Amino acid sequence: MIRAGLCAIVGSQDDMEVVGEAGDGAAALDLAGRLAPDVVLMDVRMPGMDGLTATARLTATADPPRVLVLTTFHQDAYVFQALRAGASGFMLKDAEPAELVSAIRVVAAGEAMLSPLATRRLIDAFAVAAVATAGADDPRLTRLTPREREVLEQLATGLSNAEIGAVLGIGAGTVKAHVNALLPKLGVRDRVQATIIAYDLGLARPR
């Protein structure tokens, strides 16, 4: 019933097409391999292979789809596990249909999408659990220019490009260029993954 509702919402959009649906993680992996979707809406709890395991396996493939995790659960662990598994977004199922289709467009465009509650829980958890594991000598950080590190520090606090520009005294377009340059240097695809690295390596601290 949930899948039918999601298919109806997504299928009603002029710029979206539902190419397949699966009832468990193993079936999702099989279908994604054959149908090559741009975005996968992934539940967390499913029979057999759960959604977090399926997400990790999907994002480890060559040319992986973007994964938007949908769940009725909002425990901290699910947020962390979904993002570390390579998900590009995390939304609760009580989101409005307009919020869901907007999130799909965001992740399809290569950006990251977190529900406000997930964002708050992510930052709160970092405040008590984040510990620098590698430090300033980590090769991922040494690849960054000083300005890119400054941008990463601000990005990790959740600021937009315009807000980062205001803090650093540069234009939003310049910030976007720095973000586009630092992501491949860190070996990540989006701002959420960059934020996780910034906290893991001690470059950022919760405010």
N, C-alpha and C positions, 0 to 999 in steps of 0.2 A: 504494500500500500504506500509506503514511504517512497519507494522507487518510482511508482506510478505518478505520484505527486511531483517528484523532481523532474521526471521526464516531461510532464505537462508544462511545468514552469519553463524549463530550458527550451523545449521544442516550440514554445510560443514566440520565441525571439527570432527576429528576421535574420540575425547574424550568427545563429547557433543551430547546430544539428546534433541530435542524440544518435550516436552511431552504435551503441550497445549498452547492455546492462548486465550486471553479474550479482549473484547472491552471496559470494564468499571471495576471499582473497585469491585463492588459486584460480578461480574462474576469471577474476579480474586480470590477473597476469596473462592468462591465455588470450583473452579477448584483446587486451591492450597490445600484445605482440602481433596480433593479426590485423587489427583495425587501425593502429597508430593514431590514437586520438590526440588532440592538442592538450586537452585538460581532462583529468580524471577526478570525479567527485568520489571521495573514499570515506566510508564509514569506519569507525574504530572497532567496534565489537561486531564480529561476524562469526558464523560457524566455521570450523576448520582454521584456515590461516586468517589471522586477524588483520585489520586494516593497516596497522603500523608496520607489521612485517611485510605486507604486500607493498606498502609505500617505499620502504627501504629497498626492496628488490626492483621495483619499477624505476626508481631514480638512479639505480646503479647501472641501468642498461644504456647502450649507446643511443643517443638522441632521445632521451626520456621525455615523457609527457610531463606537464605541470600537474601537481597533485594538490587539490583543495580538500582538506579533511573536514568532514561534517560529522557532528556528534551531538548527542543529548547530554553528554558528560563534560564537565569542565574542571576536572581535577588537574592540579598542576602537572602531574606526571604525564598526562596525555599531551599537554601543550609541548612540554620538553621533548617527549619521545617523537611526536609528529614532526617537529622542526628538525631534530637531529636525524630523523629518517630521510630528510630531504624534501618534506612538504613545503609548498610555496604559500600555503595559507591554512588557517584554522578558523572554522565558523561553527557556531552552535545552530542546531536545527530549528530553534525558535526565532531565527532571523527572518525578517520580512522577505518575500519573494524578490522585491527590487534590490535588496541588499545582496541576495545570493547571486543574481545575474550580474550585478556590478562587480562582485568579488571574482566571478568567473572571468570577466573581461580584464580585470586587473592582473590576475595571474597569467592569463593567456598572453598579455602584453609583456610578460617577463618581470613583473613586479611582485611584491609580496603582499599578502593580505591577512591581517589578524583581527578577530573580533575585539572590541574594546576590553571586554572582560579578560580575554586571553592575553592581551597586551599587559594589562595591569598585573595579572598573575605571573607573567613571565618576569617582569621587572621586580616584583616582590620576592620571587624565588631567587633571582640573582642576588638580591640584597643579603640573603642569608646563606646562599650556597655557592656563589661564584668564588672560585679560588684560582689564582694564576697558576697555570700548569707548565708554562714554558718561559714566559717573560719576554723582555724586550729583545733578546737575542734570537728569538724564533725566526727562522728564515722567511716565514710569510710576512712578518712585519718589516724585516730588513729590506724587502723588495720595495716598500712604499717610500715615496718622497716625504719630506717633512710636512708638506701641505696635505698630502693624501692621508697622513696619519691624523692630522688635525680634523680633517673632514670625517674620518672614520670615528674618531672620538665623539664628535657631535652627532653623527648618524646613529650611534649606539644608544643615544639618549632618546631616540624617537623623533628627532626634529626633521622637518621637511627640508627640501633643497633651499627654499626661500629663507627658512628660519636659520639654517646653517650659514647661508650667505650673509645674513644680518649679523650673526655672531662673529664671523671671520672677516667681515668687511669686503666680501666679493659678491659677484652676481650669481643668481640662481643657475644660469646657464653654465658658468664656470664650475659651480659645485657639481652639477650633473656630469660634466666632463671628468671631474676628479673621481666621482663615484664609478663611472663607467670604466675608468682606468684601474681603480683599486680592486674591483671585484675579481677580474681574472688573475691579478697578482696574488690574491688570497685563495684562489681556486674555488670560488663560490659563484652562485648564479644570481643571488639577489641580496637585498639589504638585510633580511632576517638572518640569513646564514652569516653575513659579515658581522652582524651584531653579536651573534653567538661567539664567533672567534674573538671579537674585541673583549668580551667579558671573560672568556676562557683564558686569554693570555694576559689579563690584568691591565689592558690598555684603557678599559672603561670601568667605571664603578657606578653603582646606582646612586642617584642624587636624592 
